[in-house]
Amino acid sequence: MDYMQSSLKFKIKKVLRYRKMYGMRRTYMKVKSQIHMKSNYDHEADWINQKFKGEGKVAIIGCGNFSFSTIAFYLNQHKSGLIKYAMDKNHSRAISLCEKHNGYCATSDYQKILDDPAVRVVYIASNHATHAEYAIEAIKKGKCVHIEKPITVNYEQLDSLMQAMQEYPNSKVFLGFNRPKSKLFMKLVDYLEKEQGAVMMNWFIAGHEIEKDHWYFSPAEGGRILGNLCHWTDLCLQLVKSRDVKSCQISPAKSTGSQSDFAVNVTFSDDSVAGITFSAKGHTFDGVREYLNVHRGNLLGSLNDFHQLTIDVNDMKKKYKLRLRDHGHKANIINSLEKALEPTAFGESPEYVYNTNILVLKIKEAIDSEKVVNCEFQ
Ligand SMILES: NC(=O)c1ccc[n+]([C@@H]2O[C@H](COP(=O)([O-])OP(=O)(O)OC[C@H]3O[C@@H](n4cnc5c(N)ncnc54)[C@H](O)[C@@H]3O)[C@@H](O)[C@H]2O)c1
């Protein structure tokens, strides 16, 4: 939805609601991002910020809404002068991000970024089909990468990424799955770890409506299964992670008339079961809505919008409510930066990178083919 085209009354209501959910600074940045998306600079060559001061250890590839409102915002808030390059095929957006978030250079030349030894971490938030390609090139140059979701859009990309990780183990890889680092999800995992046996998980997600001609739906980009569902398939894997899970079986169900409404059941080899339902119909005024119910041993957990968590264990009942929603964005973006720059820290393990990717790729195969599909983990 193009908020810039909506009525003043709608805009005011939306800002007031977002301020309640995300706080003043984040809401302000989301509003600025809407203006950023329409930026129009008449400048074709590399743009240099003459006022730049800093270490410039980071490059951002893809300077759209998420990079502007979240990645660059949190990096710059963490430490000014971290962003050396901003690159986008829309050069105006690269300039706008660089200017507003204190970057050094807006460029369309990826080779320049790859050849600059000062750049230690590359954040990749471009269109989905290009994530793996950009990441592999950076890995081969010894740089660390933070790859936004989806990490890969097909099996070939996944194989190439795994090969690059194996050949260049010093280039740490981090993923844009932020929700595992949200406060309430971590609390839920702590409670679950104290219980025994298989986990039963049920997710209901109401996503943003996206117009039919949006780039997400181009066949090469992987649609909403790879583009969106991967967040919650990864979370299911996080919920069974400490257990001996070797494989799973995936049963799909999809709406015949919509590319954005589907459900999937996943039965893991340890008997854990996940049901994930994704629906995107009208406008969700409060943003993406996410509800999880989970059952393990004596524990019943219920997580609403990463804002409220209810835990029942036998006669004990606990309720947690945050002042603001926390999807773990800040924690995840800063975690990638700090671990990339800390010589003794590690990136994500190749097994985890493979498993979370193969799971969502197999889920896409199951939904597209409307057939039951098996998935083997590493
Ligand atoms: N982790 C999260 O919660 C989260 C949330 C939203 C978006 N994202 C991810 O962030 C990425 C960007 O999403 P967005 O919402 O900002 O989309 P967007 O459409 O606002 O931005 C994408 C940007 O990439 C640029 N681009 C397209 N092709 C490119 C190329 N070949 N090279 C360089 N730049 C190119 C576009 O010009 C655009 O500016 C996507 O991968 C998306 O899935 C993650």
The ligand as a MOL file (V3000), in Angstrom:
LIG
                    3D

  0  0  0     0  0            999 V3000
M  V30 BEGIN CTAB
M  V30 COUNTS 44 48 0 0 0
M  V30 BEGIN ATOM
M  V30 1 N 13.9790 -9.1450 8.3620 0
M  V30 2 C 12.8260 -8.5370 8.1650 0
M  V30 3 O 11.9890 -8.4810 9.0510 0
M  V30 4 C 12.5380 -7.8760 6.8340 0
M  V30 5 C 11.4540 -6.9980 6.7090 0
M  V30 6 C 11.2230 -6.4120 5.4710 0
M  V30 7 C 12.0300 -6.7110 4.3850 0
M  V30 8 N 13.0670 -7.5800 4.5380 0 CHG=1
M  V30 9 C 13.9170 -7.9560 3.3920 0
M  V30 10 O 14.7270 -6.8350 3.0290 0
M  V30 11 C 14.9110 -6.8310 1.6200 0
M  V30 12 C 14.4140 -5.5250 1.0370 0
M  V30 13 O 13.0280 -5.4140 1.2880 0
M  V30 14 P 12.3080 -3.9880 1.2240 0
M  V30 15 O 11.0260 -4.1310 1.9050 0
M  V30 16 O 13.2470 -2.9230 1.6480 0 CHG=-1
M  V30 17 O 12.0440 -3.8880 -0.3380 0
M  V30 18 P 12.1340 -2.5740 -1.2470 0
M  V30 19 O 11.4550 -2.9100 -2.5300 0
M  V30 20 O 11.6750 -1.3920 -0.4720 0
M  V30 21 O 13.7020 -2.4210 -1.4930 0
M  V30 22 C 14.4490 -3.2460 -2.3270 0
M  V30 23 C 15.5470 -2.3700 -2.9350 0
M  V30 24 O 16.4340 -3.2050 -3.6810 0
M  V30 25 C 16.7850 -2.5020 -4.8690 0
M  V30 26 N 17.2510 -3.4580 -5.8700 0
M  V30 27 C 16.5070 -4.2220 -6.7180 0
M  V30 28 N 17.3290 -4.9790 -7.4650 0
M  V30 29 C 18.5960 -4.6890 -7.0830 0
M  V30 30 C 19.8630 -5.1490 -7.5020 0
M  V30 31 N 19.9880 -6.0920 -8.4570 0
M  V30 32 N 20.9430 -4.6490 -6.8930 0
M  V30 33 C 20.8520 -3.7120 -5.9110 0
M  V30 34 N 19.6590 -3.2320 -5.4890 0
M  V30 35 C 18.5510 -3.7120 -6.0760 0
M  V30 36 C 15.5010 -1.7800 -5.2740 0
M  V30 37 O 15.7650 -0.7070 -6.1630 0
M  V30 38 C 14.9820 -1.3280 -3.9160 0
M  V30 39 O 15.4430 -0.0460 -3.5700 0
M  V30 40 C 14.1540 -8.0440 1.0960 0
M  V30 41 O 15.0230 -9.1140 1.0100 0
M  V30 42 C 13.1220 -8.3070 2.1570 0
M  V30 43 O 12.6840 -9.6420 2.1790 0
M  V30 44 C 13.3420 -8.1450 5.7430 0
M  V30 END ATOM
M  V30 BEGIN BOND
M  V30 1 1 1 2
M  V30 2 2 2 3
M  V30 3 1 2 4
M  V30 4 1 4 5
M  V30 5 2 4 44
M  V30 6 2 5 6
M  V30 7 1 6 7
M  V30 8 2 7 8
M  V30 9 1 8 9
M  V30 10 1 8 44
M  V30 11 1 9 10
M  V30 12 1 9 42
M  V30 13 1 10 11
M  V30 14 1 11 12
M  V30 15 1 11 40
M  V30 16 1 12 13
M  V30 17 1 13 14
M  V30 18 2 14 15
M  V30 19 1 14 16
M  V30 20 1 14 17
M  V30 21 1 17 18
M  V30 22 2 18 19
M  V30 23 1 18 20
M  V30 24 1 18 21
M  V30 25 1 21 22
M  V30 26 1 22 23
M  V30 27 1 23 24
M  V30 28 1 23 38
M  V30 29 1 24 25
M  V30 30 1 25 26
M  V30 31 1 25 36
M  V30 32 1 26 27
M  V30 33 1 26 35
M  V30 34 2 27 28
M  V30 35 1 28 29
M  V30 36 1 29 30
M  V30 37 2 29 35
M  V30 38 1 30 31
M  V30 39 2 30 32
M  V30 40 1 32 33
M  V30 41 2 33 34
M  V30 42 1 34 35
M  V30 43 1 36 37
M  V30 44 1 36 38
M  V30 45 1 38 39
M  V30 46 1 40 41
M  V30 47 1 40 42
M  V30 48 1 42 43
M  V30 END BOND
M  V30 END CTAB
M  END
